[in-house]
């Protein structure tokens, strides 16, 4: 049975004496009600932690700090470390609150460090996530929250590995725009993360890529497209996509989908260096810099631009097209199907976009082409020789695969797993 937790964040309220009095009242109330199946957590200001901890004696009432330092100790004036919090008797810590993100600019990188520190030292995080009203109105709230989770608590496969290898210390640094490859080739990290194929010139420098999971990029349009019915029926041919994003020959929806229409087509691409644009360009044998269209920053931005433009077309990672909870396409945006057999219509065997699970199944079985499906890689400089690095790779390719679907990605096939394991030997 799932544990019930009632937690209250006091924020910047109550003096010390007021806080102790409030805690005593809650403690007495919980004891009187006999709510033994409910955990009660009081999130007090730092100044109250020790006194409030001493004031409560009911077994299921616990104390939480409202934040913690991103470093274990050191010259960080004004910060309170995990070990300091633990010394007060507190056992929980609130992390990622929207006020900390907005007013104090806490990023996913900072929160990842805080979550990892708390877990490593036995302090239980209460992790907060959520979106602004503008993001909810845009219909991209699930993708936004998914990113928050992926970059912090769902980025903890390293933590799972450390549970069975407690002596191992794993530091996770920020990435983006090729940083993982750059860092590993410059011996700054043991393992880099890359969301595209490894380039031949990188392999010449010693880069060894091992696939660890898979995802895909899909073409998208607004749900309010005036030709939606016709487009979903005929699908997008690769040649037409090439003339949209590479040659620029196609200017109308009629030309793109061979239907009677002179409605102009607005093409969107990514303005930031990213694996999604790189793999989309690879569909045409090109690179990201060869893609035409109005540049938009980030997956959420591109999805929003297409959603707002009834005659716009773009591309997104599937995590920004499907709702992570319902597995259905996000309201306001529709996947543009690919006419794989080039017969001018979407046949039943090509129609696998109804849900995220249907598309994932098609990707797994090779029905959806690669590219724009893609493997995601860990990369090292040369074949790893460090026994712990090798052990981590082997764990990711075996027991670690059970965490892949939890984060919205796709398990590798046995063939790819075996290939990866052979590269380690």
C-alpha positions in Angstrom: 0.0 0.0 0.0 1.3 3.4 -0.9 2.4 5.6 2.0 0.2 8.7 2.6 2.2 11.9 3.3 0.9 15.2 4.4 3.6 17.9 4.2 3.3 21.5 5.1 5.8 24.1 3.9 6.0 27.0 6.4 8.0 29.2 4.0 9.3 32.4 5.5 6.8 32.5 8.4 6.7 32.2 12.2 9.2 33.3 14.8 11.0 30.6 16.7 8.6 30.6 19.6 5.6 30.6 17.2 7.0 27.8 15.2 7.6 25.6 18.3 4.1 26.3 19.5 2.6 25.4 16.1 4.7 22.2 15.9 3.5 21.2 19.4 -0.1 21.7 18.3 0.3 19.5 15.2 2.2 16.9 17.2 -0.7 16.7 19.8 -3.4 16.6 17.1 -1.7 13.7 15.2 -1.2 11.8 18.4 -4.9 12.3 19.4 -6.2 11.3 16.0 -4.0 8.2 15.9 -3.3 8.6 12.2 -0.6 6.0 12.2 -0.9 5.3 8.5 -0.1 8.9 7.6 3.3 10.5 7.6 3.2 14.2 8.6 6.1 16.4 7.6 6.7 20.0 8.9 8.8 22.1 6.6 10.2 24.8 8.9 12.7 27.6 8.5 16.3 26.7 9.1 16.3 28.6 12.4 13.5 26.4 13.8 14.8 22.9 12.8 16.5 21.8 16.0 13.9 23.3 18.4 10.9 21.9 16.4 12.6 18.5 16.2 12.9 18.5 20.0 9.3 19.6 20.3 7.7 16.6 18.5 7.6 13.1 19.8 4.9 11.4 17.8 6.4 8.5 15.7 4.9 9.6 12.4 5.7 13.4 12.6 8.9 14.4 10.8 10.8 17.6 10.1 11.9 19.0 6.8 14.3 21.7 5.8 13.1 24.0 3.0 16.4 23.8 1.0 19.9 22.6 1.3 23.3 23.6 -0.1 24.5 22.1 -3.4 27.9 21.4 -1.9 28.7 19.1 1.1 30.7 21.8 2.9 33.1 24.7 2.3 33.3 28.5 1.9 29.6 29.1 0.9 28.4 31.9 3.1 24.7 31.7 4.0 24.3 28.0 2.9 23.2 25.1 5.1 24.6 21.7 4.2 22.8 18.3 4.3 24.9 17.2 7.2 24.0 20.4 9.1 20.3 19.7 8.5 20.7 16.2 9.7 22.4 17.3 12.9 19.1 19.1 13.9 17.1 15.9 13.7 15.4 16.8 10.4 15.0 13.8 8.0 13.4 15.5 4.9 14.4 18.4 2.7 12.2 20.3 0.2 14.0 20.8 -3.2 13.0 22.5 -6.4 10.2 24.7 -5.1 8.9 27.1 -7.8 9.9 30.1 -5.6 13.5 28.8 -5.4 13.5 28.3 -9.2 12.0 31.7 -10.0 13.5 34.0 -7.3 16.9 32.3 -6.8 17.4 30.9 -10.3 17.9 27.3 -9.3 18.5 25.2 -12.4 18.2 21.5 -13.0 22.0 21.2 -12.8 21.9 22.7 -9.3 18.9 20.6 -8.2 20.5 17.5 -9.6 23.4 18.0 -7.2 21.2 18.8 -4.3 19.0 15.7 -4.8 22.1 13.5 -5.2 23.7 14.9 -2.0 20.5 14.4 0.0 20.1 10.8 -1.2 23.7 10.0 -0.7 23.6 11.2 3.0 20.2 9.7 3.8 18.1 12.8 3.8 14.8 12.3 2.0 14.0 14.9 -0.7 10.5 16.2 -1.3 11.0 17.2 -4.9 8.8 20.0 -6.4 8.1 20.4 -10.1 5.5 22.2 -12.1 4.9 24.7 -14.9 4.0 28.4 -15.3 0.5 29.3 -16.5 1.8 30.3 -20.0 3.3 26.8 -20.4 0.0 25.2 -19.4 -2.0 27.3 -21.8 0.4 26.3 -24.5 -0.4 22.6 -23.8 3.2 21.7 -23.2 3.1 21.3 -19.4 3.7 17.5 -19.4 6.7 17.8 -21.7 8.0 20.7 -19.5 7.6 18.7 -16.3 9.0 15.6 -17.9 12.2 17.6 -18.7 12.4 18.8 -15.1 12.2 15.2 -13.9 14.6 13.8 -16.5 17.2 16.3 -15.6 17.0 15.7 -11.9 15.3 12.7 -10.1 15.0 10.6 -13.3 18.6 11.3 -14.0 19.6 9.1 -11.1 20.5 5.8 -12.8 23.9 6.6 -11.4 22.3 6.6 -7.9 20.8 3.2 -8.6 24.3 1.9 -9.6 25.8 3.4 -6.5 23.4 1.4 -4.3 25.1 -1.7 -5.4 28.5 -0.1 -5.6 28.5 2.2 -2.5 32.2 3.1 -2.8 31.7 4.7 -6.2 31.4 8.5 -6.5 29.6 9.7 -9.7 29.6 13.4 -10.6 27.1 14.4 -13.3 27.8 17.7 -15.1 25.7 19.8 -17.4 25.5 19.1 -21.2 24.1 20.4 -24.4 25.3 21.4 -27.8 28.0 18.8 -28.1 29.5 19.4 -24.6 29.5 15.7 -23.7 31.7 14.8 -26.7 34.0 17.8 -26.2 34.5 17.0 -22.5 35.2 13.3 -23.0 37.7 13.9 -25.9 39.5 16.5 -23.7 39.7 14.0 -20.8 37.5 16.2 -18.6 35.0 13.4 -17.9 35.1 9.6 -18.0 31.8 9.3 -19.9 30.0 11.7 -22.2 26.4 11.7 -23.3 25.5 12.2 -27.0 22.1 12.2 -28.6 23.3 11.5 -32.2 25.6 9.1 -34.1 29.3 9.4 -33.5 31.0 11.3 -36.4 33.9 9.6 -38.2 36.2 12.5 -37.3 35.3 12.0 -33.6 36.1 8.3 -33.9 39.5 9.2 -35.3 40.1 11.2 -32.1 39.3 8.1 -30.1 35.6 8.5 -29.4 33.9 5.1 -28.7 30.1 5.3 -28.6 27.9 2.7 -26.9 24.1 3.0 -27.4 22.2 3.0 -24.1 18.6 3.9 -25.1 16.6 5.1 -28.0 14.1 7.8 -28.9 12.7 9.4 -32.1 11.9 12.7 -33.9 8.6 13.1 -35.7 7.1 15.8 -38.0 4.4 17.9 -36.4 1.7 20.3 -37.4 -1.0 22.3 -35.7 -4.2 20.5 -34.8 -6.0 23.5 -36.4 -4.4 23.0 -39.8 -7.2 23.5 -42.4 -6.0 20.5 -44.4 -5.5 18.2 -41.4 -7.8 15.5 -42.6 -6.1 15.2 -46.0 -2.6 15.4 -44.6 -3.3 12.5 -42.1 -4.7 10.5 -45.0 -1.8 10.8 -47.4 1.2 11.4 -45.2 4.5 13.0 -45.9 6.9 11.5 -48.4 10.6 11.8 -47.7 11.2 13.5 -51.0 8.6 16.2 -50.1 10.2 16.7 -46.7 13.6 17.1 -48.4 12.1 19.8 -50.6 10.7 21.6 -47.5 13.8 21.5 -45.2 16.7 21.2 -47.6 16.0 22.6 -51.1 13.2 24.9 -50.2 11.4 24.1 -53.5 8.0 23.4 -51.9 6.1 26.5 -50.9 2.5 25.3 -50.3 0.7 22.6 -48.5 -0.7 21.4 -51.9 2.8 20.9 -53.3 3.9 19.1 -50.1 1.1 16.6 -49.9 -0.2 16.5 -53.5 -3.6 17.9 -52.6 -5.6 20.8 -54.1 -4.4 23.8 -52.1 -2.4 27.0 -52.5 -2.2 27.6 -48.8 1.5 28.6 -48.0 3.4 26.4 -45.7 5.6 27.8 -42.9 8.6 25.6 -42.1 10.2 25.6 -38.7 13.5 24.2 -37.5 15.7 24.5 -34.4 17.9 27.5 -33.8 20.0 25.7 -31.1 22.5 23.0 -31.8 20.7 19.7 -30.9 20.5 16.0 -31.6 16.9 16.3 -32.7 17.7 18.6 -35.6 20.8 16.6 -36.4 18.9 13.4 -36.7 16.1 15.1 -38.7 18.7 16.4 -41.2 20.3 12.9 -41.4 17.0 11.7 -42.8 18.0 13.6 -45.9 21.7 12.8 -45.7 22.5 16.3 -44.4 23.5 18.1 -41.2 21.6 20.5 -39.0 23.2 23.6 -40.5 21.6 22.5 -43.9 18.0 22.7 -42.6 15.9 25.6 -43.8 13.0 27.2 -41.9 12.4 29.7 -39.2 14.6 28.8 -36.3 13.1 28.3 -32.8 15.0 27.6 -29.6 14.3 24.3 -27.9 11.8 21.5 -28.2 9.1 23.3 -26.2 9.5 26.4 -28.2 9.2 24.7 -31.5 6.1 22.7 -30.4 4.5 26.0 -29.3 5.4 27.7 -32.5 3.7 25.0 -34.6 0.7 24.8 -32.3 0.1 28.5 -32.7 0.6 28.5 -36.5 -2.2 26.6 -38.4 -0.1 26.5 -41.5 3.2 25.6 -39.8 5.2 22.4 -39.9 8.2 21.4 -37.8 9.7 18.4 -35.9 10.0 17.4 -32.3 11.3 14.6 -30.0 8.3 12.4 -29.2 8.5 13.4 -25.5 7.2 16.8 -26.6 4.4 15.6 -28.8 2.8 13.0 -26.5 1.5 13.4 -23.0 3.6 11.3 -20.6 0.7 10.3 -18.5 -2.1 9.7 -21.0 0.3 8.6 -23.8 -1.9 10.6 -26.2 -0.8 13.4 -28.5 -0.7 16.7 -26.7 -3.8 18.9 -27.5 -3.2 21.4 -30.2 -0.5 19.5 -32.0 -0.6 16.5 -34.4 2.1 14.1 -35.7 2.4 14.2 -39.5 2.6 10.5 -40.5 5.3 9.4 -43.0 4.3 7.7 -46.2 6.9 4.9 -45.9 5.9 2.9 -49.0 5.4 6.0 -51.1 2.0 5.0 -52.4 0.3 8.3 -51.6 -1.7 7.2 -48.6 -1.2 6.0 -45.0 -1.9 2.3 -44.9 -2.9 0.5 -41.7 0.6 -0.8 -41.2 1.9 2.8 -41.4 -0.6 4.2 -39.0 1.1 3.8 -35.6 0.9 7.4 -34.2 -2.3 7.1 -32.1 -0.5 6.8 -28.8 3.1 7.0 -27.5 3.0 3.3 -26.8 2.0 2.5 -30.4 4.8 4.6 -31.7 7.4 3.2 -29.3 6.3 -0.3 -30.4 6.8 0.7 -34.0 10.2 2.1 -33.3 11.2 -1.0 -31.3 10.1 -3.3 -34.2 11.9 -1.1 -36.8 8.6 -0.1 -38.5 9.4 3.6 -37.9 12.6 4.4 -39.9 16.0 5.3 -38.3 16.7 8.1 -38.9 14.6 9.9 -37.6 14.5 7.2 -34.8 17.9 7.3 -33.1 20.1 5.7 -30.5 21.4 7.8 -27.6 24.9 7.1 -26.6 27.4 7.1 -23.8 30.8 7.9 -25.2 34.4 7.3 -23.9 37.8 8.2 -25.2 39.0 4.9 -26.4 37.9 1.5 -25.0 37.4 2.0 -21.2 39.9 0.3 -19.0 38.7 1.5 -15.6 36.9 -1.5 -14.0 34.2 0.7 -12.4 33.4 2.5 -15.7 33.2 -0.9 -17.4 30.9 -2.2 -14.6 28.7 0.9 -15.0 28.3 0.3 -18.7 27.5 -3.3 -18.2 24.9 -2.4 -15.6 23.3 0.2 -17.9 23.1 -2.5 -20.6 21.5 -5.1 -18.3 19.7 -4.2 -15.1 19.7 -0.5 -15.9 17.4 -1.0 -18.9 14.4 -1.5 -16.6 14.6 2.3 -15.8 14.4 3.3 -19.4 10.7 3.2 -19.9 10.1 5.0 -16.7 11.7 8.1 -18.2 9.9 8.0 -21.5 12.6 6.4 -23.6 12.8 3.1 -25.5 14.6 -0.1 -24.5 17.4 -1.3 -26.8 17.0 -4.4 -28.8 19.0 -7.5 -27.7 21.1 -7.1 -30.8 22.3 -3.6 -29.9 22.9 -4.6 -26.3 25.1 -7.5 -27.3 27.0 -5.2 -29.7 27.6 -2.7 -26.9 28.8 -5.4 -24.5 31.2 -6.8 -27.2 32.7 -3.3 -27.5 33.6 -3.4 -23.9 35.5 -6.6 -24.2 
